[in-house]
Amino acid sequence: MELTGKIGSLIGKKGGQVWSVESTASVYDAIVMMAEKGVGALPVIDQGKLLGIVSERDYARKIILMGRSSRTTTVGEIMVSPPITVTADCSVDEAMRTMTQHRVRHLPVLNRSGRALGIVSIGDCVKWVITSHEKTIEQLHSYIAGQF
């Protein structure tokens, strides 16, 4: 588990379940799904094509603060489109850099044909980095103690 590990490996450890929402769904239904699944964002996929991403941040800024109704507003009206994405062969480090550069917290992960494989959050990447550092420290301790 290296910092230069690939996002595909992270998705594999995390589980490749892709929960998504259609652009015609109400924002309320999307928020309910996020709560049920314990996620902060959902890819917006219509007929197998990734159109955008909708997050709790979008809900807070584009529904709550604007005085709109989540039951009558569609996901398509507030989603970020086109979404910032990465491919499975992107390194964890590159993904974190992309999130920082674009000021996003979630990245849909696509395969080479453009199909969504999953979604990674900044939290997923930070957890990967911490685990990577812990393993490195363990290896160094073993080396120093002569237990290699």
C-alpha positions as a Markdown table, in Angstrom:
| # | Residue | x | y | z |
|---|---|---|---|---|
| 1 | Met | 0.0 | 0.0 | 0.0 |
| 2 | Glu | 2.0 | 2.9 | -1.3 |
| 3 | Leu | 1.3 | 6.6 | -1.6 |
| 4 | Thr | 1.9 | 6.0 | -5.3 |
| 5 | Gly | -0.7 | 3.2 | -5.2 |
| 6 | Lys | -3.4 | 3.3 | -7.8 |
| 7 | Ile | -6.9 | 4.5 | -7.3 |
| 8 | Gly | -8.1 | 1.2 | -8.7 |
| 9 | Ser | -6.5 | -0.5 | -5.7 |
| 10 | Leu | -8.2 | 1.9 | -3.3 |
| 11 | Ile | -11.5 | 1.2 | -5.0 |
| 12 | Gly | -10.8 | -2.6 | -4.7 |
| 13 | Lys | -10.2 | -2.3 | -1.0 |
| 14 | Lys | -13.1 | 0.0 | -0.5 |
| 15 | Gly | -15.5 | -2.1 | -2.6 |
| 16 | Gly | -16.6 | -1.2 | -6.0 |
| 17 | Gln | -20.3 | -0.6 | -5.3 |
| 18 | Val | -21.5 | 2.4 | -7.3 |
| 19 | Trp | -24.5 | 4.1 | -5.9 |
| 20 | Ser | -25.8 | 6.7 | -8.3 |
| 21 | Val | -28.8 | 8.9 | -9.0 |
| 22 | Glu | -30.5 | 10.0 | -12.2 |
| 23 | Ser | -30.6 | 13.6 | -13.2 |
| 24 | Thr | -34.4 | 13.6 | -13.1 |
| 25 | Ala | -34.5 | 12.4 | -9.4 |
| 26 | Ser | -35.4 | 15.0 | -6.8 |
| 27 | Val | -32.7 | 16.4 | -4.7 |
| 28 | Tyr | -34.6 | 15.1 | -1.7 |
| 29 | Asp | -34.3 | 11.6 | -2.9 |
| 30 | Ala | -30.6 | 12.0 | -3.6 |
| 31 | Ile | -30.1 | 13.3 | 0.0 |
| 32 | Val | -32.0 | 10.4 | 1.4 |
| 33 | Met | -29.8 | 7.9 | -0.6 |
| 34 | Met | -26.7 | 9.7 | 0.6 |
| 35 | Ala | -27.9 | 9.3 | 4.2 |
| 36 | Glu | -28.8 | 5.7 | 3.8 |
| 37 | Lys | -25.5 | 4.8 | 2.1 |
| 38 | Gly | -23.4 | 6.9 | 4.4 |
| 39 | Val | -21.8 | 8.9 | 1.5 |
| 40 | Gly | -21.3 | 12.6 | 0.8 |
| 41 | Ala | -21.8 | 12.6 | -2.9 |
| 42 | Leu | -23.4 | 10.6 | -5.7 |
| 43 | Pro | -22.5 | 10.3 | -9.4 |
| 44 | Val | -25.3 | 11.4 | -11.7 |
| 45 | Ile | -25.8 | 8.7 | -14.3 |
| 46 | Asp | -28.4 | 8.6 | -17.0 |
| 47 | Gln | -28.6 | 5.6 | -19.4 |
| 48 | Gly | -25.1 | 4.4 | -18.3 |
| 49 | Lys | -23.5 | 7.8 | -19.0 |
| 50 | Leu | -21.9 | 9.8 | -16.2 |
| 51 | Leu | -23.4 | 13.3 | -16.5 |
| 52 | Gly | -22.3 | 14.9 | -13.2 |
| 53 | Ile | -21.9 | 14.6 | -9.5 |
| 54 | Val | -24.2 | 15.9 | -6.7 |
| 55 | Ser | -22.9 | 16.4 | -3.1 |
| 56 | Glu | -24.1 | 17.5 | 0.3 |
| 57 | Arg | -22.2 | 20.7 | -0.4 |
| 58 | Asp | -24.4 | 21.3 | -3.5 |
| 59 | Tyr | -27.5 | 20.7 | -1.4 |
| 60 | Ala | -26.4 | 23.2 | 1.2 |
| 61 | Arg | -25.3 | 25.9 | -1.2 |
| 62 | Lys | -27.8 | 25.5 | -4.0 |
| 63 | Ile | -30.9 | 24.4 | -2.1 |
| 64 | Ile | -30.8 | 25.5 | 1.5 |
| 65 | Leu | -29.0 | 28.8 | 1.1 |
| 66 | Met | -31.1 | 29.7 | -2.0 |
| 67 | Gly | -34.4 | 28.9 | -0.3 |
| 68 | Arg | -35.3 | 26.2 | -2.8 |
| 69 | Ser | -37.3 | 23.1 | -2.3 |
| 70 | Ser | -35.4 | 19.8 | -2.3 |
| 71 | Arg | -38.6 | 17.9 | -3.2 |
| 72 | Thr | -39.3 | 19.9 | -6.4 |
| 73 | Thr | -35.7 | 20.6 | -7.6 |
| 74 | Thr | -34.1 | 17.9 | -9.7 |
| 75 | Val | -30.6 | 16.7 | -9.3 |
| 76 | Gly | -29.9 | 17.8 | -12.8 |
| 77 | Glu | -30.5 | 21.4 | -11.8 |
| 78 | Ile | -27.8 | 21.5 | -9.1 |
| 79 | Met | -25.3 | 18.9 | -10.1 |
| 80 | Val | -21.7 | 19.8 | -11.0 |
| 81 | Ser | -21.3 | 19.0 | -14.7 |
| 82 | Pro | -19.1 | 17.9 | -16.2 |
| 83 | Pro | -17.6 | 16.2 | -13.2 |
| 84 | Ile | -13.9 | 16.1 | -12.4 |
| 85 | Thr | -12.9 | 12.5 | -12.7 |
| 86 | Val | -9.9 | 10.2 | -12.5 |
| 87 | Thr | -9.2 | 6.8 | -14.0 |
| 88 | Ala | -8.4 | 3.6 | -12.0 |
| 89 | Asp | -4.7 | 3.9 | -13.0 |
| 90 | Cys | -4.3 | 7.3 | -11.5 |
| 91 | Ser | -2.1 | 7.4 | -8.4 |
| 92 | Val | -3.6 | 8.3 | -5.0 |
| 93 | Asp | -1.2 | 11.2 | -4.9 |
| 94 | Glu | -2.4 | 12.5 | -8.2 |
| 95 | Ala | -6.1 | 12.1 | -7.1 |
| 96 | Met | -5.4 | 14.1 | -4.0 |
| 97 | Arg | -3.7 | 16.8 | -6.1 |
| 98 | Thr | -6.7 | 16.9 | -8.4 |
| 99 | Met | -9.1 | 17.3 | -5.6 |
| 100 | Thr | -7.1 | 20.1 | -4.1 |
| 101 | Gln | -6.6 | 21.9 | -7.4 |
| 102 | His | -10.3 | 21.7 | -8.3 |
| 103 | Arg | -11.5 | 22.2 | -4.7 |
| 104 | Val | -13.7 | 19.1 | -4.7 |
| 105 | Arg | -14.0 | 16.3 | -2.1 |
| 106 | His | -15.2 | 13.5 | -4.3 |
| 107 | Leu | -14.0 | 12.0 | -7.6 |
| 108 | Pro | -15.8 | 9.5 | -9.7 |
| 109 | Val | -13.4 | 6.8 | -10.9 |
| 110 | Leu | -13.8 | 5.7 | -14.5 |
| 111 | Asn | -12.5 | 2.8 | -16.5 |
| 112 | Arg | -11.0 | 3.3 | -19.9 |
| 113 | Ser | -14.4 | 3.1 | -21.6 |
| 114 | Gly | -15.8 | 5.8 | -19.4 |
| 115 | Arg | -17.9 | 3.6 | -17.1 |
| 116 | Ala | -18.1 | 4.5 | -13.5 |
| 117 | Leu | -16.2 | 2.1 | -11.3 |
| 118 | Gly | -16.7 | 3.9 | -8.0 |
| 119 | Ile | -16.1 | 7.1 | -6.2 |
| 120 | Val | -13.3 | 8.2 | -3.9 |
| 121 | Ser | -13.4 | 10.9 | -1.3 |
| 122 | Ile | -10.6 | 12.9 | 0.1 |
| 123 | Gly | -11.1 | 10.9 | 3.3 |
| 124 | Asp | -10.5 | 7.6 | 1.4 |
| 125 | Cys | -7.3 | 9.0 | 0.1 |
| 126 | Val | -6.1 | 10.3 | 3.5 |
| 127 | Lys | -6.9 | 7.0 | 5.1 |
| 128 | Trp | -4.8 | 5.3 | 2.3 |
| 129 | Val | -1.8 | 7.6 | 2.9 |
| 130 | Ile | -2.0 | 7.1 | 6.7 |
| 131 | Thr | -2.1 | 3.3 | 6.3 |
| 132 | Ser | 0.8 | 3.5 | 3.8 |
| 133 | His | 2.9 | 5.5 | 6.3 |
| 134 | Glu | 2.1 | 3.1 | 9.1 |
| 135 | Lys | 3.3 | 0.2 | 7.0 |
| 136 | Thr | 6.5 | 2.0 | 6.2 |
| 137 | Ile | 7.1 | 2.7 | 9.8 |
| 138 | Glu | 6.5 | -1.0 | 10.7 |
| 139 | Gln | 9.0 | -2.1 | 8.0 |
| 140 | Leu | 11.6 | 0.4 | 9.3 |
| 141 | His | 11.2 | -0.8 | 12.8 |
| 142 | Ser | 11.6 | -4.4 | 11.7 |
| 143 | Tyr | 14.7 | -3.5 | 9.7 |
| 144 | Ile | 16.3 | -1.5 | 12.5 |
| 145 | Ala | 15.6 | -4.4 | 15.0 |
| 146 | Gly | 17.2 | -6.8 | 12.5 |
| 147 | Gln | 13.9 | -8.7 | 11.9 |
| 148 | Phe | 14.0 | -8.4 | 8.2 |
